[in-house]
Amino acid sequence: MKHIESRIEILSSGEIEQIHQSTLDVLETVGCRLPHPKVLERLATLGAVVDLDTGIARLPKSLVETALRETSPTLDASAPLPFRRGRYTIFPGNQANIIDYKVMNRRQGTTKDVIQGIVLTNELPYLNGCMPLVTPTDCPAAIQDLYAYSLCTLYSKKPYSIYICSPESARTILKIWNTVKNEPSRQNFPAKIGYLLEPNGALSYDIHSLEMALIFAEAGQSIWLGPMAMAGLDAPVTLAGTLVMQNAYNLAGIVFAWLFNIPGSWSGSAHTADMRSMLCSFGSPNQVLISLAAIQLGRFYGYEVSVNSGLTDACLPDFQGGFEKGMTGMVGLLAGAGGIGCQGIVGADQGTSFEQLVIDNEWASAIDHIFNRGLEVNSETLAVDVIQKVGVGGSFIAQEHTARNARQTYWKAELFNQMSFDAWMSEGGKDVYQKAHEKVLTILEKHYPPKPVISAQSIEALEAILTEAIDHQNRYIL
């Protein structure tokens, strides 16, 4: 059976080369702030023009091209783009606030919210990993990332990650990972964990982010690049200019990876800003255009590219939300995106919603049916003998062939309506949000509070690590 292959392109080869050369010009003439002594020292010895007072390094074209040549994978940019094999899955996001639609309120997250989010993630089959869906604000701010990570360690049945906020947390998280990595519940987890390196402004990284990246690199772990250039804010308002800035962030990150002998990556998670509100826009038509171009550009360098698509600006799971998620997500996937944006998010980073995560799991199931099930052609599925048997004007509903093949052919929704109006009304006329809310309650009633997934010995070690970290920072003991 042939799986879906597609290629949607928006840039010509000449335009890609223009963006590439423009990016090299920017990095050589303007440079990038990389204010870490170890980074600046290595760059200076390789010919970069380094200003130690500002931390800005201007990167010669030859240096950037060497880094690209020596770190780039061998992905053939001209090859067909088969959709990845295996179940299509999504990944949850992490937000500062949680949205409670029952009372139409947004509030800060708590430890209970984090644990309930982990429970939901464990039970939703099309989520391939876990993050704390919300930041727990009922613990000291300096350890919120560390504490949320420890909760995932205790309760997550799936691989998990966290946005790391300090070098101290980075070191402690590595210590936790080393403590539990051989647990039976971790047998199918990736062999490494990673740090997401993001800029903090136009052509600028901060020393703390670089230090955290170095901590992970020197520990033999992974570094992921996560720039998110935003048209009109830290990038020119034109989409081509935004691509130059997104590319500059990525190429500077690839140079960093090359300096410390770790694999590079290329992120396509650029956005536009809404000029009326100055908010990041997740669901505008420009998101489709940026994603298409970013996928092509990243593949030009040999990288599989993830984009921040499948998201929405809507603050409700309404028609706008579904349209924007479907429009940006499907186009990105058909263009060859290696992944799309984190799910469960309400609006453009306005909060997280348990119900939205359940809805996102539903559409991920539908996408999996499209891309993974495919369309099989053989004597059984062609069914010529059945057509001959039924003949003109007949019905196939009572045929054995129908009973034999219906289950694997048909996609059965759990939340999306597939009933007639009268049948739908007889069951309460519930919309997709109401059904999702009921599913959240059902899962939590059955699985919350969860049981730890690591041994008593590892739990004891985890508690000791947390206590030591808290004492070291002179913070409150949890």
C-alpha positions in Angstrom: 0.0 0.0 0.0 1.3 3.4 -0.9 1.1 6.0 1.8 0.4 9.7 1.2 3.2 11.6 -0.4 3.0 15.3 -1.2 5.0 18.4 -1.9 3.6 21.9 -1.4 6.1 24.6 -2.1 6.0 28.4 -2.0 9.6 29.3 -2.6 11.6 28.9 -5.8 15.2 27.6 -5.5 16.4 31.1 -6.3 14.3 32.6 -3.5 15.7 30.1 -1.0 19.2 31.0 -2.1 18.4 34.7 -1.6 17.1 34.1 1.9 20.3 32.0 2.7 22.7 34.7 1.4 20.7 37.5 3.2 21.0 35.5 6.4 24.7 35.1 6.0 25.0 38.8 5.4 23.1 39.6 8.6 25.2 37.3 10.8 28.4 38.7 9.3 27.5 42.4 9.5 25.2 42.6 12.4 26.0 39.5 14.3 24.3 37.8 17.2 24.5 38.4 21.0 26.0 35.3 22.5 27.2 36.6 25.9 28.8 33.5 27.3 32.6 33.6 27.8 33.1 30.0 26.7 31.1 30.6 23.5 32.8 33.9 22.7 36.2 32.5 23.3 35.7 29.6 20.9 34.1 31.9 18.3 37.1 34.4 18.5 39.6 31.6 17.8 37.6 30.6 14.7 37.7 34.0 13.2 34.5 35.7 14.5 34.6 39.4 15.3 33.8 39.4 19.1 32.9 42.3 21.3 33.4 41.1 24.9 31.6 44.2 26.3 28.4 43.6 24.4 28.7 39.9 23.9 28.0 40.3 20.2 29.8 38.1 17.8 29.8 38.8 14.1 30.0 35.4 12.3 31.9 35.2 9.0 30.1 33.5 6.2 32.9 30.9 6.0 32.4 30.0 9.7 28.6 29.6 9.3 29.0 27.5 6.2 31.6 25.3 7.8 29.2 24.7 10.8 26.4 23.9 8.4 28.5 21.5 6.3 29.8 19.6 9.4 26.6 19.4 11.4 23.9 19.0 8.7 22.2 15.7 8.3 21.9 14.0 4.9 18.2 14.6 4.3 17.7 14.9 0.6 15.7 18.1 0.1 14.6 17.1 -3.4 13.2 13.7 -2.3 9.5 13.0 -2.0 8.0 13.7 1.4 6.4 10.5 2.7 4.3 11.1 5.8 6.1 9.5 8.8 5.1 5.9 9.4 3.5 4.8 12.6 0.7 6.3 14.6 0.2 10.1 14.1 0.5 11.7 17.5 0.6 15.2 19.1 2.4 16.7 22.1 0.9 18.8 24.9 2.0 22.3 25.7 2.8 24.2 28.9 1.1 27.4 29.9 1.1 29.9 32.7 -2.6 29.8 33.2 -5.5 27.3 33.1 -8.8 28.0 31.5 -12.0 26.9 33.2 -14.8 27.2 30.7 -17.5 26.2 33.2 -17.1 29.5 35.0 -15.5 31.3 32.0 -12.4 32.1 34.1 -8.7 32.1 33.7 -6.5 31.4 36.7 -2.9 30.5 37.7 -2.1 26.8 37.8 -1.6 24.6 40.8 0.1 21.3 41.7 -3.3 19.6 41.5 -3.7 20.9 37.9 -0.3 19.6 36.9 -1.1 16.1 38.3 -4.5 16.0 36.7 -3.0 17.1 33.4 -0.5 14.2 33.6 -3.4 11.8 34.3 -5.2 13.0 31.2 -2.0 12.8 29.1 -1.5 9.2 30.2 -5.0 8.2 29.1 -5.2 10.0 25.8 -3.8 7.6 23.1 -2.8 10.1 20.5 -0.6 12.1 22.9 3.0 10.8 22.5 4.4 12.6 25.5 3.8 14.7 28.5 4.5 18.2 29.8 3.1 19.9 32.8 0.1 21.5 31.1 0.3 24.5 33.5 2.9 26.0 35.8 2.4 25.2 39.5 2.3 28.6 41.2 1.6 27.1 44.7 5.3 26.5 45.2 8.3 28.9 45.2 8.9 30.6 41.8 12.5 29.5 41.7 11.7 25.8 41.7 8.4 25.7 39.7 10.0 24.1 36.7 11.9 21.6 38.8 8.9 20.7 40.9 6.7 20.2 37.8 9.4 18.0 36.3 9.5 15.9 39.5 5.7 15.4 39.2 6.1 14.2 35.7 8.8 11.8 36.9 6.5 10.5 39.6 3.4 10.0 37.5 3.9 10.2 33.7 3.7 6.9 31.8 5.0 8.7 28.6 8.2 10.6 27.8 8.1 14.1 29.3 9.9 17.4 29.1 9.7 20.8 30.7 10.7 24.4 29.9 13.8 24.8 32.1 14.3 28.2 33.7 17.6 28.2 35.4 21.1 26.6 35.3 20.4 25.2 38.8 17.2 23.5 37.6 19.1 22.2 34.6 21.7 20.5 36.7 19.1 19.1 39.1 16.9 17.8 36.3 19.9 15.9 34.8 20.5 14.4 38.3 16.8 13.3 38.5 17.0 11.8 35.0 20.1 9.8 35.8 18.5 8.5 39.0 15.4 7.1 37.2 16.5 6.4 33.7 16.8 2.7 34.3 13.4 2.3 35.9 11.2 -0.3 34.1 8.6 2.4 33.3 11.4 4.2 31.3 12.3 1.3 29.0 10.6 2.8 25.9 11.6 6.3 26.6 14.3 8.1 24.5 17.9 7.5 25.5 18.5 11.2 26.0 16.7 14.3 27.3 17.1 17.8 25.8 17.1 21.5 26.4 15.2 23.9 24.2 17.5 26.8 23.3 15.5 30.0 22.4 16.6 33.6 21.8 15.4 36.3 24.1 15.1 39.1 21.5 16.2 40.2 18.1 19.5 38.4 17.3 20.1 37.8 21.0 20.5 35.0 23.4 21.0 35.5 27.1 23.8 34.0 29.2 21.5 31.8 31.3 20.1 30.1 28.2 23.5 29.5 26.8 24.7 28.1 30.2 21.8 25.7 30.3 22.5 24.6 26.8 26.2 24.0 27.7 25.2 22.0 30.8 23.2 19.6 28.6 25.8 19.5 25.8 28.6 18.7 28.2 26.4 16.0 29.8 26.1 14.3 26.4 22.4 15.3 26.1 20.5 16.9 23.3 19.9 20.5 22.4 16.8 21.6 20.4 16.6 24.9 18.7 13.3 26.7 19.3 13.4 30.2 17.8 10.1 31.9 17.2 10.7 35.0 15.1 7.6 37.2 15.1 6.9 39.5 12.2 6.5 43.0 13.4 8.2 42.5 16.8 11.6 40.8 16.8 11.6 40.5 13.0 10.6 42.7 10.0 6.9 42.8 9.4 7.4 41.3 5.9 7.3 37.5 5.8 10.5 37.3 3.8 12.3 39.4 6.4 10.8 37.2 9.2 12.3 34.2 7.4 15.7 35.8 7.4 15.5 36.4 11.1 14.2 32.9 11.8 17.0 31.5 9.7 19.6 33.7 11.5 18.4 32.3 14.9 18.7 28.8 13.6 22.1 29.2 11.9 23.5 30.9 15.1 22.1 27.9 17.0 23.7 25.5 14.5 27.1 27.3 15.0 26.6 26.8 18.8 26.0 23.1 18.3 29.0 22.8 16.0 31.2 24.5 18.6 30.4 21.9 21.2 30.2 18.9 18.9 26.5 18.2 19.2 23.8 17.7 16.4 22.1 20.7 15.1 18.4 21.2 14.3 16.2 23.7 12.5 12.9 25.1 13.8 10.2 26.6 11.7 8.1 28.0 14.5 7.9 31.6 13.3 4.8 33.7 13.6 3.3 37.1 12.9 2.1 39.6 15.4 -1.4 41.1 15.2 -0.7 44.8 14.6 -3.8 45.8 16.5 -3.0 44.0 19.8 0.7 43.1 19.4 -0.2 39.6 20.4 1.4 36.6 18.6 -1.0 35.1 16.1 -1.3 31.4 15.9 -4.0 30.9 13.4 -3.8 33.6 10.7 -3.4 32.7 7.0 0.2 34.1 7.4 0.9 31.1 9.6 0.3 28.8 6.6 2.6 30.9 4.4 5.4 31.1 7.0 5.2 27.3 7.7 5.3 26.4 4.0 8.4 28.6 3.5 10.1 27.4 6.7 9.7 23.8 5.8 11.4 24.4 2.5 14.1 26.4 4.0 14.9 23.9 6.7 15.0 21.1 4.2 17.4 23.2 2.1 19.9 22.7 5.0 19.1 19.0 5.3 16.8 19.1 8.4 13.4 17.8 9.1 11.4 20.8 10.2 8.7 21.3 12.8 6.3 24.2 12.6 3.9 25.9 15.1 0.8 24.9 13.2 -2.4 23.1 14.2 -3.0 26.0 16.6 -5.6 28.8 16.9 -6.1 32.3 18.1 -9.6 31.4 19.3 -10.2 31.5 23.0 -13.0 28.9 22.7 -13.1 25.5 21.0 -15.5 27.0 18.4 -15.6 27.1 14.6 -12.8 29.5 14.4 -10.6 27.2 16.5 -11.4 24.2 14.4 -10.9 26.0 11.1 -7.6 27.5 12.1 -6.2 24.3 13.5 -7.3 22.3 10.5 -6.1 24.9 8.0 -2.7 25.4 9.4 -2.1 21.9 10.6 -3.1 19.9 7.5 -1.2 22.3 5.1 1.9 22.0 7.3 1.7 18.2 7.4 1.1 17.9 3.6 4.1 20.2 3.1 6.3 17.7 5.0 6.4 19.1 8.5 8.1 16.7 11.0 5.8 18.0 13.7 3.3 20.7 14.5 2.6 22.8 17.5 2.0 21.8 21.1 -1.7 21.1 21.9 -4.2 21.8 24.6 -3.4 25.6 24.2 -6.2 28.1 24.3 -5.7 31.1 21.9 -2.2 32.3 21.3 -0.7 31.2 24.6 -3.6 32.5 26.6 -3.8 29.4 28.8 -4.3 25.6 28.7 -7.6 23.7 28.8 -8.2 20.1 29.7 -11.1 20.0 27.3 -9.1 21.5 24.5 -6.5 18.7 25.0 -9.2 16.1 24.7 -10.6 17.7 21.6 -7.1 17.8 20.1 -6.7 14.1 20.8 -9.8 13.5 18.8 -8.7 15.3 15.7 -5.3 13.7 16.0 -7.1 10.3 15.7 -8.8 11.5 12.5 -5.5 12.7 11.0 -3.9 9.3 11.9 -6.7 7.6 10.0 -6.0 9.7 6.9 -2.2 9.4 6.9 -1.6 6.1 8.6 -4.5 3.9 7.5 -4.3 5.1 3.9 -6.1 3.4 1.1 -5.3 -0.3 0.4 -6.0 -1.8 -3.0 -6.2 -5.6 -3.3 -8.8 -8.2 -4.3 -10.5 -8.0 -1.0 -10.8 -4.2 -1.0 -11.7 -3.9 -4.7 -14.6 -6.3 -3.9 -15.5 -7.0 -7.5 -17.1 -10.4 -6.5 -19.3 -8.6 -4.0 -20.3 -6.0 -6.6 -21.2 -8.8 -9.0 -23.2 -10.6 -6.4 -25.2 -7.5 -5.3 -25.8 -6.3 -8.8 -27.8 -3.3 -10.0 -30.0 -1.6 -7.4 -28.8 -3.9 -4.6 -27.5 -3.0 -1.1 -24.2 -3.9 0.5 -25.3 -3.4 4.1 -26.1 -7.1 4.8 -23.1 -8.5 3.0 -20.5 -10.5 4.9 -17.8 -8.4 3.2 -19.3 -5.3 4.9 -19.2 -6.9 8.3 -15.6 -8.2 7.7 -14.2 -4.8 6.6 -16.3 -2.1 8.3 -14.3 -2.0 11.5 -10.9 -1.2 9.9 -12.4 0.9 7.2 -14.5 3.3 9.2 -13.3 6.0 11.6 -15.5 6.2 14.7 -15.6 9.5 16.4 -15.8 9.7 20.2 -16.5 13.5 20.5 -17.4 14.7 17.0 -21.0 14.3 16.0 -21.9 11.6 13.4 -25.6 11.3 14.3 -28.7 12.7 12.7 -30.2 15.9 14.2 -33.0 14.0 16.0 -30.6 11.3 17.4 -28.2 14.1 18.5 -31.0 16.0 20.3 -32.3 12.8 22.0 -28.9 12.5 23.7 -28.9 16.1 24.9 -27.7 18.0 21.9 -24.3 18.4 23.3 -21.5 20.3 21.5 -17.9 19.1 21.3 -16.9 21.1 24.4 -19.6 19.5 26.6 -18.6 16.0 25.4 -14.9 16.8 26.0 -15.7 18.1 29.5 -17.6 14.8 30.3 -14.6 12.8 29.1 -12.2 14.8 31.3 -14.4 14.1 34.3 -14.6 10.4 33.4 -10.8 10.0 33.1 -10.1 11.9 36.3 -12.8 10.0 38.3 -11.2 6.7 37.3 -7.5 7.6 37.4 -7.0 10.6 39.8 -5.1 10.6 42.1 -2.5 8.6 40.2 -0.1 6.0 41.5 3.7 6.6 41.1 5.3 4.9 38.2 8.7 4.7 39.7 10.0 2.5 42.6 9.9 3.4 46.3 13.7 3.6 46.1 13.6 6.1 43.3 10.9 8.1 45.0 13.2 8.4 48.1 16.1 9.5 45.9 13.9 12.0 44.1 12.8 13.6 47.4 16.4 13.8 48.5 17.4 15.5 45.3 14.6 18.0 45.6 15.4 18.8 49.2 19.1 19.3 48.4 18.2 21.6 45.5 15.8 23.7 47.6 18.3 24.0 50.5 21.0 25.0 48.0 18.8 27.8 46.7 17.8 28.8 50.3 14.2 28.4 49.4 11.3 26.9 51.2 11.1 23.1 51.6 8.1 21.7 49.8 
